[in-house]
Amino acid sequence: MLVQELDQVERDTLVRAAILAPSTHNTQPWRFRFRRRSVEVHRDPRRELGAEDPEGRMTLIGVGAAVLNLRVAAASLGAHTMILLMPDPQRPTLAAQVSVGPRGNGNGDGGDGGSLGALYPFLSRRRTNGQPTAHRGIPGDVRDDLSRATACEGARLEWIDDRDRVRWLRELATDAGTGIAEADDPRQLVERQVWVGGRRTNEGVPSTALGPRSGSPPGPVRDLGVDPGDRLGDTAKLEAEPNLAVLSTSRDTPHDWLTTGQALQRLLLSATIHGVAASLLNEPTGHADLGWLVRDPKSGWTEPQVVLRFGYGPELPPTPLRPVEEFILDEHADDPTQPPGW
Ligand SMILES: Cc1cc2nc3c(=O)[nH]c(=O)nc-3n(C[C@H](O)[C@H](O)[C@H](O)COP(=O)(O)O)c2cc1C
């Protein structure tokens, strides 16, 4: 008999997994609607960063990560999935439709479900980890595994071994993070004040999750603190030669941002399996004037999307999350409306 609806266990498993995805400033900018055996994944326009992310690129990367989590959860139930990205131009908040096959009917997600399902236990253990890491390289087999995870999702991971390029990327990140963006647009500062710092119970980045400040010279972590307490926070010596990698796609469209999110999350979960800590050094790629400078001049194929820093660091507690009910859209309600300017 063909099962027509997702049952409650399936719905819970899927959405509880999806909301564990990373998002810029922990805005959690997604909502889900169940339609028969599909999950519609919507952007949540109330939670987008209009100043810092006017095109919605970072939002869609986060939403893509949530889509990957849905696929992982479906695979853990033994269900195949079929994904349509941006299936309906008339419904601009609808980022993806994830159709879920019957449960226990194979490995899930085409031929790839076995390895996707194996990521499920690591969803709740993944963290963005900006703490100092040990001065240790990432072994070749681990690097290969992370590169493979990225390639499975149609993106590319380039490890940066050239010291000059590492220094270049760090300098770009510092330039983008200190001054340039903020001076251009004070609205970004206000946005940061809304989402970053202080005590937080269910959204945003609490002071405790910011990690130490890197002091001088600036280290390979993003200094997001705007709250006076955070600006005076402890500094720590961060690794002078970080393990950096750039995740790229072949083009740079909203569709590619969703692909980036899926690739990013698959790689982050694979890193979690290997005990490798990861953080994002994403200022340059998010900055219109600097993004192209991240490109490897020798590489023909690249639209750099995310700069990552890897290492071996301490375990961290989870960042706060909203209650799961807040993410569910009523089956019969209208789509979330676009904010002005979209
Ligand atoms: C597209 C994107 C960009 C991000 N950029 C940064 C960044 O530049 N610096 C940083 O420290 N964290 C960055 N993050 C990580 C978020 O701050 C983090 O995912 C969020 O606080 C939730 O924490 P968690 O990843 O530990 O669950 C980014 C996340 C996403 C999805």
The ligand as a Tripos MOL2 file, in Angstrom:
@<TRIPOS>MOLECULE
LIG
   31    33     1     0     0
SMALL
NO_CHARGES

@<TRIPOS>ATOM
      1 C1         26.7160   30.8710    5.5010 C.3       1 LIG1
      2 C2         27.3240   30.8880    6.8870 C.ar      1 LIG1
      3 C3         28.3320   31.7840    7.1720 C.ar      1 LIG1
      4 C4         28.9210   31.8090    8.4260 C.ar      1 LIG1
      5 N1         29.9400   32.6680    8.6490 N.ar      1 LIG1
      6 C5         30.5770   32.6310    9.8330 C.ar      1 LIG1
      7 C6         31.7230   33.4480   10.0510 C.ar      1 LIG1
      8 O1         32.1740   34.1770    9.1560 O.2       1 LIG1
      9 N2         32.3300   33.3730   11.2430 N.ar      1 LIG1
     10 C7         31.8790   32.5510   12.2330 C.ar      1 LIG1
     11 O2         32.4660   32.5240   13.3200 O.2       1 LIG1
     12 N3         30.8110   31.7470   12.0530 N.ar      1 LIG1
     13 C8         30.1650   31.7660   10.8780 C.ar      1 LIG1
     14 N4         29.0990   30.9350   10.6740 N.ar      1 LIG1
     15 C9         28.7070   29.9930   11.7330 C.3       1 LIG1
     16 C10        27.4920   30.4470   12.5310 C.3       1 LIG1
     17 O3         27.8120   31.5190   13.3740 O.3       1 LIG1
     18 C11        26.9810   29.2330   13.3410 C.3       1 LIG1
     19 O4         26.5540   28.2650   12.4260 O.3       1 LIG1
     20 C12        25.8360   29.5720   14.2720 C.3       1 LIG1
     21 O5         26.2540   30.4310   15.2830 O.3       1 LIG1
     22 C13        25.2660   28.2950   14.9210 C.3       1 LIG1
     23 O6         26.2670   27.6140   15.6260 O.3       1 LIG1
     24 P1         26.6590   26.1040   15.2830 P.3       1 LIG1
     25 O7         27.2090   26.0850   13.8890 O.co2     1 LIG1
     26 O8         27.6990   25.7080   16.2990 O.co2     1 LIG1
     27 O9         25.4050   25.2730   15.3670 O.co2     1 LIG1
     28 C14        28.4750   30.9060    9.4360 C.ar      1 LIG1
     29 C15        27.4440   29.9980    9.1380 C.ar      1 LIG1
     30 C16        26.8800   29.9820    7.8790 C.ar      1 LIG1
     31 C17        25.7950   28.9780    7.5600 C.3       1 LIG1
@<TRIPOS>BOND
     1     1     2 1
     2     2     3 ar
     3     2    30 ar
     4     3     4 ar
     5     4     5 ar
     6     4    28 ar
     7     5     6 ar
     8     6     7 ar
     9     6    13 1
    10     7     8 2
    11     7     9 ar
    12     9    10 ar
    13    10    11 2
    14    10    12 ar
    15    12    13 ar
    16    13    14 ar
    17    14    15 1
    18    14    28 ar
    19    15    16 1
    20    16    17 1
    21    16    18 1
    22    18    19 1
    23    18    20 1
    24    20    21 1
    25    20    22 1
    26    22    23 1
    27    23    24 1
    28    24    25 2
    29    24    26 1
    30    24    27 1
    31    28    29 ar
    32    29    30 ar
    33    30    31 1
@<TRIPOS>SUBSTRUCTURE
     1 LIG1         1 GROUP 0 **** ****
